[in-house]
């Protein structure tokens, strides 16, 4: 049985989020600092002699849902921007916090930069927002997503092009707070 999960990969400041049809064993670092994986089979395979983790495919490993949250200066304006770009709907609404929902699933959360709410502040008001972060979304209809962005006058950083490494079409955008947002079409490596 295939499990739909969201995988978040961070590579040199780029956060890449995608929905895939298989789960992967995720490494866990217990409080004693030793590295292990989450099931007995991968514990046996685990890390090699140099301590590198071996990622093993396991279809029934776990379910994982993305709930990325970013700090923004204007929650309502950012919500409208992301609703257009992602084809999302408001799942919460408000000036302090918002959930963006696609097909009933939260794909992103927005939190006002200056509001600590019930936890510490999400960001430092003295640091420019969006620095070193890319929010990557894979969409099933790339051409429709590009058309939505163009119609709304969204700031395009890099025009639509084929990424030769991922073998997929991409458009790179800047949101209202300077976050880099990448919309990517389906990849030849992951046909849908």
SVG drawing of the C-alpha trace seen along z (x, -y; Angstrom):
<svg xmlns="http://www.w3.org/2000/svg" viewBox="-11 -46 45 52">
<polyline fill="none" stroke="black" stroke-width="0.4" points="0.0,0.0 1.4,-3.4 1.4,-6.1 1.3,-9.7 3.7,-11.8 5.3,-15.2 9.1,-15.2 11.0,-18.3 14.6,-18.4 16.9,-21.2 20.0,-21.7 22.2,-24.9 19.3,-27.0 16.7,-25.7 13.6,-24.1 12.1,-21.7 8.6,-20.3 7.0,-17.6 4.2,-15.1 5.4,-11.6 3.8,-8.2 6.3,-6.4 7.5,-7.0 11.2,-6.9 12.9,-5.9 13.9,-9.0 16.9,-9.2 16.2,-10.0 18.7,-11.5 17.8,-10.4 18.8,-12.5 22.0,-10.5 23.3,-11.7 23.5,-8.4 22.0,-8.1 19.4,-5.5 16.5,-5.0 12.9,-4.3 12.4,-0.6 14.3,2.5 15.3,3.4 16.9,0.0 18.5,0.1 20.4,3.2 21.2,1.4 21.5,-2.0 24.6,-4.1 27.8,-2.9 31.2,-2.8 31.7,-6.5 28.3,-7.3 26.5,-8.2 22.8,-7.3 21.6,-4.9 18.1,-6.0 16.0,-2.9 12.7,-2.9 9.9,-1.4 6.4,-1.8 4.7,-1.5 7.2,-3.5 5.1,-6.5 2.8,-9.3 4.2,-12.9 2.3,-16.1 4.0,-19.4 3.0,-22.4 5.7,-24.9 5.3,-28.2 6.9,-31.4 6.9,-34.8 5.4,-37.6 4.9,-41.4 1.2,-41.4 -0.7,-38.1 -3.8,-39.1 -1.8,-40.4 0.5,-37.4 -2.5,-35.1 -4.1,-36.7 -0.7,-36.4 -0.2,-32.7 -3.9,-31.9 -3.3,-33.2 0.1,-31.6 -0.7,-28.2 -4.4,-28.0 -5.0,-27.7 -7.9,-28.7 -7.8,-30.3 -8.2,-27.7 -8.1,-30.1 -8.0,-33.8 -6.9,-36.7 -4.2,-39.4 -2.0,-37.3 -2.1,-33.7 -3.3,-32.0 -3.5,-28.4 -3.3,-27.9 -5.2,-24.8 -5.2,-22.9 -7.6,-19.9 -8.4,-20.0 -4.7,-19.7 -2.6,-22.5 0.2,-23.3 1.6,-26.4 1.1,-28.6 1.7,-32.3 2.4,-34.0 2.8,-37.7 6.4,-38.5 5.8,-40.7 3.2,-38.5 4.7,-36.0 1.2,-34.4 1.5,-31.4 5.2,-30.7 8.3,-32.7 8.4,-35.0 8.8,-33.1 11.3,-35.6 13.6,-38.4 12.2,-41.8 15.8,-43.1 16.7,-40.5 15.3,-40.8 12.6,-38.2 13.2,-35.6 17.0,-35.6 18.3,-32.2 15.0,-30.5 13.3,-29.0 9.8,-27.6 9.4,-24.9 6.0,-23.7 5.4,-21.0 2.2,-21.6 0.3,-19.2 -0.6,-21.9 2.4,-24.1 1.0,-26.1 -2.1,-27.0 0.0,-28.1 2.2,-30.3 -0.9,-31.9 -2.3,-32.6 0.9,-34.3 1.1,-36.4 -2.5,-37.5 -2.0,-38.6 1.2,-40.5 3.4,-38.4 7.1,-39.3 9.0,-36.8 12.6,-36.3 13.4,-33.6 11.1,-33.0 9.8,-29.5 12.6,-27.1 13.4,-23.5 15.7,-22.5 18.0,-20.0 18.8,-18.2 15.2,-17.7 13.9,-17.4 11.0,-19.6 9.7,-23.1 10.2,-25.8 9.3,-29.4 11.0,-31.3 9.1,-34.1 9.5,-36.6 6.7,-37.0 5.7,-40.2 8.3,-39.8 11.2,-38.6 10.8,-34.9 11.9,-33.0 9.0,-30.8 9.5,-28.1 6.7,-26.5 7.7,-23.3 5.8,-21.1 5.8,-17.3 9.3,-15.8 10.2,-13.2 11.7,-11.3 8.3,-11.1 5.6,-10.8 2.1,-11.3"/>
</svg>
